Amino acid sequence: MGVLVAAHVVEGITYDGIASLLVAALLLGLLNSFVRPVLTIIALPLVVVTLGLFLIVINGFLLYLVGGLMKTFHVTSFSAALWGGIVIGIVSFIINIFIGKQEGTVVFGNYRGSSRRRIRRDDDDVIDV
């Protein structure tokens, strides 16, 4: 959905058909899953210095890479990819607000002297920290 909105909002991002848009979204998802963590670790000093804003550049680079890998999905410049990455991030954030899982809880506990962890057996998600 974010790639579709970015293609309609940002000048410089175009696609030839709906199938190419779906393949571009799939390819972007794969790159975000496998390449983005590696790029984030490599660029960690820049990410820390810019307080995370460099992640927008990484997102833009991945979108630009998708445009370079596909012949039916076009990203004309890096600035278009950068703005497209911002739009995709905003759309994803808004969709996650409405669809995302929100009932998880975090449990803080002190486990000194005991190797046992507390286990909750109900339907709530728990993250032990």
Protein Blocks (a to p, Z undefined) as FASTA:
>chain_A
ZZmmmmmmpghiacfbfklmmmmmmmmmmmmmmmmmmmmmmmmmmmmmnnommmmmmmmm
mmmmmmmmpmkbccfbfklmmmmmmmmmmmmmmmmmmmmcckbccddddfehiabdcddf
bfbdcddZZ
